[in-house]
Amino acid sequence: MEHWVEYLICALAALAAGFVNSIAGGGTLLTFPALVYSLGTEVMANTTSTVGLFPGSLAGAWGSRAHLKGIKSWLLILIPPSIAGSILGAMMVTRFPQHFRLLVPWLLVLASTLFLIQPLISKQKSMDSMVEDNPTKSFFTILGLVLFQFLVAIYGGYFGAGIGILMIAALSFMGIPDIFRVNGLKNVLAFTINSVAAFVFCMDAPMNWKFAGGMAFFSIIGGYLGGTFSQRIPRKLLRFVIIAIGYILASYYFFKVG
């Protein structure tokens, strides 16, 4: 079988991505370099990674449905900007691929930094969970969330690593205190962003379906294993490895572009 080494690398990357996404996030930082190595182009690696990993976000959204009680109205508010922003971000990749290649090192730095500061956001979220469980809906809260979610969705449609951390920060600081509700809402919005971007890429982007299909299968297995063994995994070590990979890749691409 031709290119079996590349298929194996991407399958293992997808398995690991599904695993870490269910525990700490950051799966894109694993699949993206594997696909760049296998396919030789950053744009196709990005689009194939998005399509290959979005089934895992569906599993996360479905598993969070029980935590949406009482805040489903927020979905009606935040899904439209999520769709619009994701379409815009994905179309920016397909319409301006040369710019994506130049932005790759900056995107990797951003994603890695988000994972670096994640404990600070999680700490704040835990503190917020002690306040009243009655999210407010003032005009400025809604407007701020909608605008921020639109920007997050643009980034999510364009590259996507770290969007969950951004949404957790916004939802925690702007009136939705409960930990499980924040995670549930974040998972549904992440699935919305990822699925819309995947649809745009399927319709209007270079794509390697052999890699995408195989990675979707292995990412689901990885997500299941991560959910099953999450309590036995040292999360700090996982985060350290993901962050290190992100910064090493960013350094490589800065050198390559320069």
N, C-alpha and C positions, 0 to 999 in steps of 0.2 A: 504493500500500500504506500503510495507516494505521500510525502510530507507527514508521515505518522508521528515524527518527533514533535512537529508544530501542533498537531492535533492533541497529542498527549499533554504538552505544556499548557495549552489553552483549557483543556478539560480539567487539569489539576488546578489551574488558576480560578476557573469558574467554581469548582468544588470549594476551594478555600474562600472565594469571595462570598458565596452563599453562606458559608459557615460564619465568617466574621461579620457579615451584615446582620445576622440574627443575634449577634452578641455585642459588637462594638461599632459596626459600620466601617466603611472604608474599602469595600470590595472593589470599587472601580480602580483604586490604586494598585490592585493586583492584576485585574484582567487587562487594563489598558496597555501596560508594557508587554505583557505576553502576546497580545494581538499585534502590537507594533512590530515585535520580533517576527511573528509568523506571517503578517500580511505586508509589512514594509511601508505602510502609510499611516500617518497619525489620524487622518480623517476617517478612513475606513475602520481603523481600530476603535475609534470613539463610537461610531454608529453601530458597529457590530457588538461592542460591549453593552451598549444601552439596550439593544434588542435581546441580547443573550441573558441579561440580568433582570429585566423587568418582571418575568414571572415570579421571581422571589419577592418582589414588592407586593404582588397580588396576594401571596400567602400571608405577608405581614399585615396587609389591610384587612383580609378576611379574619385573621386571628384577633384583630383589635375591635371587632364589631360590638362586642359586649360592653366596651368602655365608652361608647359614644352616646349612651343614654343621657339625655338632658342637655347635650351640646350639639345635636344634629343641625340646629339652625346655623351654627358656625360653618358647616359644610356648604350650605347654600350661599354663604357670604364669600367663602375662600376658594371654592372650586372654580368659579369663573375666572378670577385672575390667575389661578394655577394653570388653567387650560390656555389662556391667552399668552401668558408669559412663556410657557413651554413651547408653544407653536413658534413664537418669535425667536426664542433661543435656538431651537432646532433648525429653523430656516436660515439663521445666521451661519450655522455650520455648513449647510448645503449651498448657500449662495456665495459665501466668502471663505472657501476652504483654505486659501493662502494665509488669511489672518488667523485661522485656528492654529496652524502650525507655529506661527510666531508667538501665540498666546499660551501654548502648551506649558512651558516652564512656569509661567505666572499662575496658571490654573493649578498646577501641582503644588506650588508653594502655598496658595490659598487653601487648598484642600488639606494639606498637611498641617498647616497652622490651625485650621478649625479643629482638627482632631487633637492637636496639642493643648488647646484651651478647653476642650470638652469637659474635663473634670470641674472647671470653674462654673460652667453653665449647669452641669448636673447638680453641683452643690447649691447653686442659687435656686434651682428647681425644687430641690428637696426642702429648702427653707420656705419657699412659697407655698408648698403643699400644706403648711401648717395654718395658713390663713383661710378665710371663709371659702367654701366651695360654691361660690355663686358668681361666675364671671360676669363682669359688667359689659354693657353694650352702648357706651356713649358714642356720639358721632365721631369724635376724634380717635377713639380706640379702634372703631371699625375702619375709619379711613386709613389710619396708620397701618393696621394689619393688612388691609387690602393692597396698599402700595408696596409694603415690604414683601408680601407674598408674591406679588407680580414680579419683583426684582429677583426673588429667590427662584421663581419658576423660570425666568430667563436663563439664569445660571444653570438651573437643573436641566433645561432642555439643551443647553450648550455643552455642558460637561457633566455636572451633577454630583461629583464626590463632595459630601459634606452638607447636602441640603437639609438632611434631618437635623443636624446640629443647629443650623440657622433657624429652622422653624421652631425647634424646642426653645431657643432663646427668645424669639418673638412672642410665642404663645405663653411662655412663662412670665415674661415681663409685662405683658399687656392684657392681663385679666383672666387667664385660664390657669388656675393654680394647681389643680389636681394632677399628680404625676401620671397616673394611668390614662386619664382623659387626654392629657397633652400628647402622650405617646400614641394613643389611638387616633387622634386627629392628625397627628404628624404622619402616621403610616398611610392613612387614606389619601392625604394630600400628596405624599411622595409617590404613591402608586399612580395618582392622576397625572402628575408631572412626567413620570417615567413612561407611562403607557402612551401618552400623547406624543412625546418625543420619539418613542419607538415607532408609532404609526407614521409620523412625518418621515422618519428615516427610511421606513419600508417603502414609502411611496416615492421619495425624492432624494435618495442618497446612495452612494456606492455601498454595497453590502455584500458580505460573504455569508451566505445562508448556511453553508455546511458548518462553519464555526459557530454561528449564532444559534443554530438548532441544538448542536451538541452541548454548548455552554449553558443553554437554558435548562437542559436536562440535568446537568451536573450541578448547576446552581441551586436547583430545587432540592437535590439530595443533600448538598452542603447546608442549606437552610434547615432542613429537617434534623440533620446531625447536630447542628449548632443549637437548635432549640432543645434537643434531647440531652446534650452534654454540657449545656451552658454553665451549670453550677460547678463543673469540674475544671473549667478552663481559667487560667490566670489572665484576667482581662488586661491588667497593666502590661504584661508581657506582649500580648497581642497588639495593644495600642502602640507600644514602643516599636515593634517590628513594622507596623503599617506606616507610622510617622517616619521612621528611618528610611523605608523604601521610597516614600514620597519625596523626601528632601534629597536623597541620592539621585533619583530620577530627575528632579528639578535641576540639580547641579549639572547633570549630564546634558540636558536639553539646553540649558543656558550656554554651555560650552559649545554645543553643536550649532546653535543658532548664531552665536557670536563668531 
